[in-house]
Amino acid sequence: MHNTRFLVSFLIRAAVVGLAAAFLVVWWKPALLGKTVDPVQSAPTAPPRPVVAVQSFADAVARAAPAVVNIYTARVVTERTQPPALNQLFGDFWPSYRQRVERSLGSGVIVDRAGTVVTNQHVIAGADSIRVQVADGRIASSTIVGQDPDTDIAILHLDIDKLPVMPLGRSDTLRVGDIVLAIGNPYGLSQTVTQGIVSATGRGQLGLATFENFIQTDAAINLGNSGGALIDAQGDLVGINTAVLNRAYGGPEGIGFAIPVNLVRGVMEQILKQGHVVRGWLGFVPQDVSDEQAAQLGIAAGGGVTVVNILVKSPAFEAGVRPGDLITALGHEPVRSSQDLVSRVAALPPGAQVELEGRHARAPYKVNLKVLERPTRPMQPQNPGG
């Protein structure tokens, strides 16, 4: 009996000592239980650190930059000189003229191995000579394949072998906030890359071209960048850099515009196929209706456009459309804005019939018009600022 009591007492003491030792070990080394105890128990758990997916765009630039070219143009300008003051005092004088060479610079993008180069029409407008420098240093004269002032796009041909080609992407999948890079020849500094984001898409009514659907970006676009490439983070072409808002007198900064590559692709295909772009035309100029005008006309905002000018003997004039008319629908589809109407008419094939709905002196009418081919706009030198 004595031995039994001794054994039980020994086991109890051993268990107590063992539990105490285990508690001390776990308190001192909590990792032995497979988890870590935060020394500051009251502090909230920090969110996981975000993973940086892209630390450099060097691969995208290396893929696209070789196909971006520098464009140098020159044209001879003849101007009348001021006659000497003595001739003005003592009778008639023979007018005198002088000529000077006006030079400008821009950028372009090689889009196929045949030497097709896309640039802005205002870059080469009125030029007597056009020289193109490839990124590897080769320089050659180029010829104009076609121009489209309505979108400010021009197509050149460069006769050089083994040319790099820009991979064409898609502009209809761009989202606000996407990273983009602008590559061009600003101020004659040759290849320069700037980075920004897509600030907006579908920008129009800026007065830069007849058909406007610009990508807005804050990537720096300067004089000489016009015609250069706007690429995405993979190095695919998504736009042609075209213009910036006027920065004079403290104007805005970081607001540049590029022509979407989807629009560029369509214009380029038509120019390469037939030398110019074929668009529909009805012969009148529409203008948006302000909210005040809409209220006076008894229509909802965006419920139509007004006719501000019309060409005599045009399809619209022959059908009875007159300045001041309200145009509400084209082809049974409501007209929302002047840009909407112009773009939809341009997309119609010449020779097609289309129904136009409107109001003349508050009296509604419907007329059927035959679509003609849009006349080519005169190509005048211009400089939207890029």
ZAMARGU-4260 file (C-alpha; in steps of 0.2 Angstrom, whole numbers, plus 5000, padded with zeros to 4 digits):
<rodrens>
0) 5000/5000/5000 | 5014/5012/5004 | 5023/5009/4988 | 5007/5012/4978 | 5004/5029/4987
5) 5022/5034/4983 | 5021/5029/4965 | 5005/5040/4963 | 5013/5055/4971 | 5028/5053/4960
10) 5017/5053/4944 | 5007/5068/4949 | 5023/5078/4953 | 5031/5073/4936 | 5015/5078/4927
15) 5015/5095/4935 | 5033/5098/4932 | 5031/5093/4914 | 5016/5104/4911 | 5025/5119/4918
20) 5040/5115/4907 | 5029/5114/4891 | 5021/5130/4896 | 5038/5139/4897 | 5044/5132/4881
25) 5028/5137/4871 | 5028/5154/4879 | 5047/5157/4874 | 5046/5148/4857 | 5028/5150/4850
30) 5034/5145/4833 | 5035/5127/4839 | 5016/5127/4838 | 5016/5131/4819 | 5011/5149/4821
35) 5018/5166/4825 | 5011/5177/4838 | 5011/5196/4834 | 5021/5205/4848 | 5008/5220/4846
40) 4992/5210/4849 | 4981/5226/4847 | 4989/5232/4830 | 4978/5227/4815 | 4984/5216/4801
45) 4992/5226/4787 | 4986/5223/4769 | 4997/5213/4758 | 5009/5223/4748 | 5004/5225/4730
50) 5014/5216/4717 | 5022/5227/4703 | 5019/5219/4687 | 5029/5230/4676 | 5045/5239/4681
55) 5052/5244/4664 | 5045/5247/4647 | 5061/5244/4638 | 5055/5228/4629 | 5040/5237/4622
60) 5051/5252/4616 | 5063/5240/4609 | 5049/5231/4599 | 5041/5247/4592 | 5054/5261/4591
65) 5064/5254/4576 | 5049/5257/4565 | 5047/5275/4570 | 5055/5287/4558 | 5060/5306/4558
70) 5052/5316/4544 | 5061/5332/4537 | 5051/5343/4525 | 5056/5358/4515 | 5045/5370/4504
75) 5050/5386/4495 | 5040/5401/4500 | 5039/5416/4489 | 5035/5433/4498 | 5034/5451/4493
80) 5047/5462/4500 | 5044/5480/4507 | 5049/5493/4494 | 5062/5506/4500 | 5055/5521/4508
85) 5063/5532/4494 | 5053/5523/4480 | 5037/5526/4490 | 5040/5545/4491 | 5045/5548/4472
90) 5032/5538/4462 | 5029/5521/4456 | 5041/5506/4459 | 5043/5489/4453 | 5037/5476/4466
95) 5051/5464/4471 | 5050/5447/4478 | 5061/5435/4488 | 5061/5416/4491 | 5065/5407/4506
100) 5065/5389/4511 | 5053/5384/4525 | 5058/5368/4534 | 5048/5358/4547 | 5050/5341/4555
105) 5039/5327/4561 | 5038/5309/4564 | 5031/5294/4555 | 5028/5275/4557 | 5033/5261/4546
110) 5018/5249/4545 | 5024/5236/4532 | 5040/5229/4524 | 5035/5237/4507 | 5040/5254/4514
115) 5023/5261/4519 | 5024/5275/4531 | 5009/5283/4541 | 5011/5301/4547 | 5000/5317/4549
120) 4994/5326/4533 | 4999/5343/4541 | 5017/5336/4543 | 5020/5335/4524 | 5006/5348/4518
125) 5014/5359/4504 | 5031/5351/4505 | 5042/5352/4490 | 5054/5338/4497 | 5052/5325/4510
130) 5066/5316/4518 | 5064/5301/4530 | 5077/5295/4542 | 5075/5277/4549 | 5080/5273/4567
135) 5096/5265/4561 | 5102/5281/4553 | 5098/5277/4535 | 5090/5292/4525 | 5081/5293/4509
140) 5068/5304/4500 | 5050/5298/4500 | 5035/5300/4489 | 5017/5304/4494 | 5005/5290/4491
145) 4989/5299/4497 | 4983/5312/4509 | 4967/5313/4519 | 4964/5330/4526 | 4948/5325/4534
150) 4957/5314/4546 | 4974/5322/4545 | 4982/5306/4539 | 4995/5305/4525 | 5003/5289/4518
155) 5021/5289/4511 | 5032/5277/4502 | 5050/5274/4507 | 5061/5264/4495 | 5073/5256/4508
160) 5077/5238/4510 | 5075/5227/4526 | 5064/5240/4535 | 5058/5237/4553 | 5039/5236/4554
165) 5027/5242/4568 | 5015/5229/4575 | 4998/5236/4574 | 4987/5234/4589 | 4968/5239/4593
170) 4962/5255/4599 | 4944/5250/4602 | 4950/5240/4618 | 4959/5254/4626 | 4953/5260/4643
175) 4955/5276/4652 | 4970/5273/4664 | 4979/5261/4652 | 4998/5265/4651 | 5004/5272/4634
180) 5021/5278/4627 | 5023/5291/4614 | 5038/5289/4602 | 5044/5303/4590 | 5056/5317/4585
185) 5052/5331/4596 | 5062/5347/4592 | 5074/5337/4581 | 5080/5327/4596 | 5078/5311/4586
190) 5070/5296/4595 | 5062/5301/4611 | 5050/5291/4622 | 5038/5299/4634 | 5026/5289/4645
195) 5008/5293/4651 | 4991/5285/4652 | 4975/5286/4642 | 4966/5301/4649 | 4950/5299/4638
200) 4944/5291/4622 | 4932/5297/4608 | 4937/5315/4609 | 4929/5326/4596 | 4923/5343/4591
205) 4941/5350/4594 | 4942/5358/4577 | 4957/5349/4572 | 4949/5338/4558 | 4933/5335/4550
210) 4932/5317/4557 | 4938/5317/4575 | 4938/5302/4587 | 4954/5306/4596 | 4963/5296/4610
215) 4968/5309/4624 | 4984/5306/4633 | 4995/5315/4645 | 5011/5307/4637 | 5021/5322/4632
220) 5018/5327/4614 | 5029/5341/4607 | 5033/5350/4591 | 5040/5336/4580 | 5030/5322/4588
225) 5016/5324/4575 | 5014/5308/4565 | 5024/5297/4578 | 5018/5282/4587 | 5007/5280/4602
230) 5010/5262/4609 | 5003/5252/4623 | 5013/5243/4636 | 5016/5228/4625 | 5024/5239/4611
235) 5009/5238/4599 | 5003/5254/4589 | 4987/5261/4596 | 4987/5278/4589 | 4996/5292/4578
240) 5001/5307/4589 | 4993/5322/4581 | 4991/5338/4592 | 4991/5346/4609 | 4980/5359/4616
245) 4988/5377/4615 | 5000/5380/4629 | 5003/5398/4626 | 4999/5411/4639 | 4998/5398/4653
250) 4987/5386/4644 | 4984/5368/4649 | 4998/5355/4649 | 4998/5336/4648 | 4983/5336/4635
255) 4988/5328/4619 | 4978/5319/4606 | 4981/5304/4594 | 4972/5296/4580 | 4966/5279/4584
260) 4974/5265/4575 | 4958/5257/4569 | 4954/5274/4560 | 4971/5274/4553 | 4970/5257/4547
265) 4954/5260/4537 | 4960/5276/4529 | 4977/5268/4525 | 4968/5253/4516 | 4958/5265/4505
270) 4972/5276/4500 | 4983/5261/4496 | 4969/5253/4486 | 4962/5268/4476 | 4973/5283/4480
275) 4960/5292/4491 | 4947/5289/4504 | 4929/5287/4497 | 4915/5294/4509 | 4897/5298/4507
280) 4891/5316/4506 | 4874/5325/4506 | 4879/5343/4504 | 4875/5352/4520 | 4884/5357/4536
285) 4876/5353/4553 | 4878/5361/4569 | 4874/5355/4587 | 4859/5362/4596 | 4862/5370/4612
290) 4851/5367/4627 | 4842/5384/4626 | 4839/5381/4607 | 4832/5364/4611 | 4820/5371/4624
295) 4814/5384/4611 | 4811/5371/4598 | 4802/5359/4610 | 4814/5345/4609 | 4825/5336/4621
300) 4844/5340/4622 | 4853/5329/4609 | 4837/5327/4599 | 4844/5334/4583 | 4855/5346/4574
305) 4852/5362/4564 | 4858/5365/4546 | 4869/5380/4545 | 4875/5380/4527 | 4870/5370/4512
310) 4878/5368/4494 | 4867/5373/4480 | 4863/5358/4468 | 4868/5346/4482 | 4857/5331/4486
315) 4850/5339/4501 | 4847/5356/4492 | 4838/5347/4478 | 4827/5338/4491 | 4821/5354/4499
320) 4833/5355/4514 | 4837/5373/4519 | 4847/5382/4532 | 4839/5383/4548 | 4830/5366/4547
325) 4831/5354/4561 | 4838/5336/4556 | 4831/5323/4568 | 4835/5306/4560 | 4845/5298/4546
330) 4840/5281/4540 | 4827/5279/4554 | 4840/5281/4567 | 4840/5297/4578 | 4854/5310/4576
335) 4862/5314/4592 | 4876/5327/4587 | 4883/5335/4571 | 4899/5324/4573 | 4887/5309/4574
340) 4878/5314/4558 | 4894/5318/4548 | 4902/5302/4553 | 4886/5292/4548 | 4884/5301/4531
345) 4903/5298/4527 | 4901/5279/4530 | 4887/5278/4517 | 4893/5271/4500 | 4891/5284/4486
350) 4875/5279/4475 | 4865/5273/4490 | 4848/5280/4495 | 4845/5286/4513 | 4830/5294/4521
355) 4832/5310/4530 | 4820/5316/4543 | 4819/5334/4549 | 4808/5349/4553 | 4806/5365/4543
360) 4797/5379/4552 | 4791/5366/4565 | 4783/5356/4551 | 4790/5339/4550 | 4796/5331/4534
365) 4804/5315/4527 | 4815/5315/4511 | 4824/5302/4501 | 4842/5307/4496 | 4855/5299/4484
370) 4872/5299/4492 | 4886/5306/4482 | 4905/5305/4485 | 4912/5318/4497 | 4922/5331/4487
375) 4941/5331/4492 | 4945/5345/4504 | 4959/5357/4498 | 4975/5352/4507 | 4982/5368/4515
380) 4997/5368/4527 | 4992/5368/4545 | 5000/5365/4562 | 4988/5358/4575 | 5003/5359/4588
385) 5011/5342/4587
</rodrens>
